Amino acid sequence: MYREIKELIISSLELEDITADEIGDEETLFGEGLGLDSIDALELGVALQKKYGVKIDSQKNDLTDHFANVKALADFIHNLQMQGKSA
C-alpha cells in the first residue's frame, strides 16, 4: 500500500520531478519534508477517498498526524477500511 500511496501523491498532485522511490515511508509530507501545503492536503484527501473508498472528515483534529507521512497514511487508510467507518 505504501507504493500505491506514493504514486497517488505524485499523480494527484502532479509532482513531475519526483518518483515513488524517492519518497521515504516516514518522510514528512508537509513543510520541510516533501513540501506539501494545505491545498495539497485537500487534493490528496479527495484522491485517497476515491481510491480507497473511505470517508475522511476534514474537521477531525488528529488528521495532521494521519497525513504526517506515507506510513501514517497507510495505517490510517487500513484502519478506516477495517472498521468500515469514517474518520
CNS distance restraints for C-alpha pairs under 8 A (distance, minus, plus):
assign (resid   1 and name CA) (resid   5 and name CA) 6.21 0.50 0.50
assign (resid   1 and name CA) (resid  74 and name CA) 6.39 0.50 0.50
assign (resid   2 and name CA) (resid   6 and name CA) 6.22 0.50 0.50
assign (resid   2 and name CA) (resid  25 and name CA) 6.96 0.50 0.50
assign (resid   2 and name CA) (resid  70 and name CA) 6.24 0.50 0.50
assign (resid   2 and name CA) (resid  71 and name CA) 6.73 0.50 0.50
assign (resid   2 and name CA) (resid  74 and name CA) 6.27 0.50 0.50
assign (resid   3 and name CA) (resid   7 and name CA) 6.11 0.50 0.50
assign (resid   3 and name CA) (resid  20 and name CA) 6.53 0.50 0.50
assign (resid   4 and name CA) (resid   8 and name CA) 6.06 0.50 0.50
assign (resid   5 and name CA) (resid   9 and name CA) 6.10 0.50 0.50
assign (resid   5 and name CA) (resid  70 and name CA) 6.75 0.50 0.50
assign (resid   5 and name CA) (resid  73 and name CA) 7.88 0.50 0.50
assign (resid   5 and name CA) (resid  74 and name CA) 7.29 0.50 0.50
assign (resid   6 and name CA) (resid  10 and name CA) 6.34 0.50 0.50
assign (resid   6 and name CA) (resid  20 and name CA) 5.23 0.50 0.50
assign (resid   6 and name CA) (resid  23 and name CA) 6.92 0.50 0.50
assign (resid   6 and name CA) (resid  70 and name CA) 6.96 0.50 0.50
assign (resid   7 and name CA) (resid  11 and name CA) 6.08 0.50 0.50
assign (resid   7 and name CA) (resid  19 and name CA) 7.79 0.50 0.50
assign (resid   7 and name CA) (resid  20 and name CA) 5.71 0.50 0.50
assign (resid   8 and name CA) (resid  12 and name CA) 5.68 0.50 0.50
assign (resid   8 and name CA) (resid  44 and name CA) 7.87 0.50 0.50
assign (resid   8 and name CA) (resid  47 and name CA) 7.29 0.50 0.50
assign (resid   8 and name CA) (resid  48 and name CA) 7.78 0.50 0.50
assign (resid   9 and name CA) (resid  13 and name CA) 5.84 0.50 0.50
assign (resid   9 and name CA) (resid  14 and name CA) 7.93 0.50 0.50
assign (resid   9 and name CA) (resid  15 and name CA) 7.72 0.50 0.50
assign (resid   9 and name CA) (resid  44 and name CA) 6.49 0.50 0.50
assign (resid  10 and name CA) (resid  14 and name CA) 5.56 0.50 0.50
assign (resid  10 and name CA) (resid  15 and name CA) 4.81 0.50 0.50
assign (resid  10 and name CA) (resid  16 and name CA) 7.16 0.50 0.50
assign (resid  10 and name CA) (resid  18 and name CA) 7.39 0.50 0.50
assign (resid  10 and name CA) (resid  19 and name CA) 7.39 0.50 0.50
assign (resid  10 and name CA) (resid  20 and name CA) 7.40 0.50 0.50
assign (resid  11 and name CA) (resid  15 and name CA) 6.62 0.50 0.50
assign (resid  12 and name CA) (resid  43 and name CA) 6.98 0.50 0.50
assign (resid  12 and name CA) (resid  44 and name CA) 6.55 0.50 0.50
assign (resid  12 and name CA) (resid  47 and name CA) 6.54 0.50 0.50
assign (resid  13 and name CA) (resid  40 and name CA) 6.57 0.50 0.50
assign (resid  13 and name CA) (resid  43 and name CA) 7.06 0.50 0.50
assign (resid  13 and name CA) (resid  44 and name CA) 7.15 0.50 0.50
assign (resid  18 and name CA) (resid  22 and name CA) 6.40 0.50 0.50
assign (resid  18 and name CA) (resid  23 and name CA) 7.86 0.50 0.50
assign (resid  19 and name CA) (resid  23 and name CA) 7.08 0.50 0.50
assign (resid  23 and name CA) (resid  27 and name CA) 6.67 0.50 0.50
assign (resid  23 and name CA) (resid  34 and name CA) 7.80 0.50 0.50
assign (resid  24 and name CA) (resid  70 and name CA) 7.58 0.50 0.50
assign (resid  25 and name CA) (resid  69 and name CA) 6.54 0.50 0.50
assign (resid  25 and name CA) (resid  70 and name CA) 5.03 0.50 0.50
assign (resid  25 and name CA) (resid  71 and name CA) 5.31 0.50 0.50
assign (resid  26 and name CA) (resid  69 and name CA) 5.20 0.50 0.50
assign (resid  26 and name CA) (resid  70 and name CA) 6.11 0.50 0.50
assign (resid  26 and name CA) (resid  71 and name CA) 5.85 0.50 0.50
assign (resid  26 and name CA) (resid  72 and name CA) 7.83 0.50 0.50
assign (resid  27 and name CA) (resid  33 and name CA) 6.14 0.50 0.50
assign (resid  27 and name CA) (resid  34 and name CA) 7.28 0.50 0.50
assign (resid  27 and name CA) (resid  69 and name CA) 5.63 0.50 0.50
assign (resid  27 and name CA) (resid  70 and name CA) 7.33 0.50 0.50
assign (resid  28 and name CA) (resid  32 and name CA) 7.29 0.50 0.50
assign (resid  28 and name CA) (resid  33 and name CA) 4.48 0.50 0.50
assign (resid  28 and name CA) (resid  34 and name CA) 6.26 0.50 0.50
assign (resid  28 and name CA) (resid  68 and name CA) 5.66 0.50 0.50
assign (resid  28 and name CA) (resid  69 and name CA) 5.08 0.50 0.50
assign (resid  29 and name CA) (resid  33 and name CA) 5.30 0.50 0.50
assign (resid  29 and name CA) (resid  34 and name CA) 4.64 0.50 0.50
assign (resid  29 and name CA) (resid  35 and name CA) 6.24 0.50 0.50
assign (resid  29 and name CA) (resid  36 and name CA) 5.92 0.50 0.50
assign (resid  29 and name CA) (resid  67 and name CA) 7.37 0.50 0.50
assign (resid  29 and name CA) (resid  68 and name CA) 5.89 0.50 0.50
assign (resid  29 and name CA) (resid  69 and name CA) 5.34 0.50 0.50
assign (resid  29 and name CA) (resid  70 and name CA) 7.73 0.50 0.50
assign (resid  30 and name CA) (resid  34 and name CA) 5.83 0.50 0.50
assign (resid  30 and name CA) (resid  35 and name CA) 4.85 0.50 0.50
assign (resid  30 and name CA) (resid  36 and name CA) 4.43 0.50 0.50
assign (resid  30 and name CA) (resid  37 and name CA) 5.98 0.50 0.50
assign (resid  30 and name CA) (resid  68 and name CA) 7.13 0.50 0.50
assign (resid  31 and name CA) (resid  35 and name CA) 4.70 0.50 0.50
assign (resid  31 and name CA) (resid  36 and name CA) 6.26 0.50 0.50
assign (resid  31 and name CA) (resid  37 and name CA) 7.02 0.50 0.50
assign (resid  36 and name CA) (resid  40 and name CA) 5.79 0.50 0.50
assign (resid  36 and name CA) (resid  41 and name CA) 7.24 0.50 0.50
assign (resid  37 and name CA) (resid  41 and name CA) 6.35 0.50 0.50
assign (resid  38 and name CA) (resid  42 and name CA) 6.44 0.50 0.50
assign (resid  39 and name CA) (resid  43 and name CA) 6.39 0.50 0.50
assign (resid  40 and name CA) (resid  44 and name CA) 5.94 0.50 0.50
assign (resid  41 and name CA) (resid  45 and name CA) 5.96 0.50 0.50
assign (resid  41 and name CA) (resid  67 and name CA) 7.87 0.50 0.50
assign (resid  42 and name CA) (resid  46 and name CA) 6.34 0.50 0.50
assign (resid  43 and name CA) (resid  47 and name CA) 6.27 0.50 0.50
assign (resid  44 and name CA) (resid  48 and name CA) 6.08 0.50 0.50
assign (resid  45 and name CA) (resid  49 and name CA) 6.20 0.50 0.50
assign (resid  45 and name CA) (resid  56 and name CA) 7.10 0.50 0.50
assign (resid  46 and name CA) (resid  50 and name CA) 6.28 0.50 0.50
assign (resid  47 and name CA) (resid  51 and name CA) 6.09 0.50 0.50
assign (resid  48 and name CA) (resid  52 and name CA) 5.83 0.50 0.50
assign (resid  48 and name CA) (resid  53 and name CA) 7.69 0.50 0.50
assign (resid  48 and name CA) (resid  54 and name CA) 7.52 0.50 0.50
assign (resid  49 and name CA) (resid  53 and name CA) 5.21 0.50 0.50
assign (resid  49 and name CA) (resid  54 and name CA) 4.88 0.50 0.50
assign (resid  49 and name CA) (resid  55 and name CA) 5.80 0.50 0.50
assign (resid  49 and name CA) (resid  56 and name CA) 6.88 0.50 0.50
assign (resid  50 and name CA) (resid  54 and name CA) 7.38 0.50 0.50
assign (resid  52 and name CA) (resid  77 and name CA) 7.43 0.50 0.50
assign (resid  52 and name CA) (resid  81 and name CA) 7.87 0.50 0.50
assign (resid  53 and name CA) (resid  81 and name CA) 7.99 0.50 0.50
assign (resid  54 and name CA) (resid  77 and name CA) 7.41 0.50 0.50
assign (resid  54 and name CA) (resid  80 and name CA) 6.62 0.50 0.50
assign (resid  54 and name CA) (resid  81 and name CA) 6.75 0.50 0.50
assign (resid  54 and name CA) (resid  84 and name CA) 7.88 0.50 0.50
assign (resid  54 and name CA) (resid  85 and name CA) 7.64 0.50 0.50
assign (resid  54 and name CA) (resid  86 and name CA) 6.48 0.50 0.50
assign (resid  55 and name CA) (resid  85 and name CA) 7.55 0.50 0.50
assign (resid  55 and name CA) (resid  86 and name CA) 4.77 0.50 0.50
assign (resid  55 and name CA) (resid  87 and name CA) 6.62 0.50 0.50
assign (resid  56 and name CA) (resid  86 and name CA) 5.82 0.50 0.50
assign (resid  56 and name CA) (resid  87 and name CA) 5.15 0.50 0.50
assign (resid  57 and name CA) (resid  86 and name CA) 6.91 0.50 0.50
assign (resid  57 and name CA) (resid  87 and name CA) 5.33 0.50 0.50
assign (resid  58 and name CA) (resid  63 and name CA) 7.20 0.50 0.50
assign (resid  60 and name CA) (resid  87 and name CA) 7.15 0.50 0.50
assign (resid  62 and name CA) (resid  66 and name CA) 6.75 0.50 0.50
assign (resid  63 and name CA) (resid  67 and name CA) 6.14 0.50 0.50
assign (resid  64 and name CA) (resid  68 and name CA) 6.00 0.50 0.50
assign (resid  65 and name CA) (resid  72 and name CA) 7.27 0.50 0.50
assign (resid  66 and name CA) (resid  72 and name CA) 5.12 0.50 0.50
assign (resid  66 and name CA) (resid  73 and name CA) 5.36 0.50 0.50
assign (resid  66 and name CA) (resid  76 and name CA) 6.02 0.50 0.50
assign (resid  67 and name CA) (resid  72 and name CA) 6.39 0.50 0.50
assign (resid  67 and name CA) (resid  73 and name CA) 5.54 0.50 0.50
assign (resid  68 and name CA) (resid  72 and name CA) 6.26 0.50 0.50
assign (resid  68 and name CA) (resid  73 and name CA) 7.34 0.50 0.50
assign (resid  69 and name CA) (resid  73 and name CA) 6.26 0.50 0.50
assign (resid  70 and name CA) (resid  74 and name CA) 6.08 0.50 0.50
assign (resid  71 and name CA) (resid  75 and name CA) 6.24 0.50 0.50
assign (resid  72 and name CA) (resid  76 and name CA) 6.05 0.50 0.50
assign (resid  73 and name CA) (resid  77 and name CA) 6.06 0.50 0.50
assign (resid  74 and name CA) (resid  78 and name CA) 5.97 0.50 0.50
assign (resid  75 and name CA) (resid  79 and name CA) 6.06 0.50 0.50
assign (resid  76 and name CA) (resid  80 and name CA) 6.22 0.50 0.50
assign (resid  77 and name CA) (resid  81 and name CA) 6.16 0.50 0.50
assign (resid  78 and name CA) (resid  82 and name CA) 6.15 0.50 0.50
assign (resid  79 and name CA) (resid  83 and name CA) 6.05 0.50 0.50
assign (resid  80 and name CA) (resid  84 and name CA) 5.78 0.50 0.50
assign (resid  80 and name CA) (resid  85 and name CA) 5.73 0.50 0.50
assign (resid  80 and name CA) (resid  86 and name CA) 6.41 0.50 0.50
assign (resid  80 and name CA) (resid  87 and name CA) 7.18 0.50 0.50
assign (resid  81 and name CA) (resid  85 and name CA) 7.24 0.50 0.50
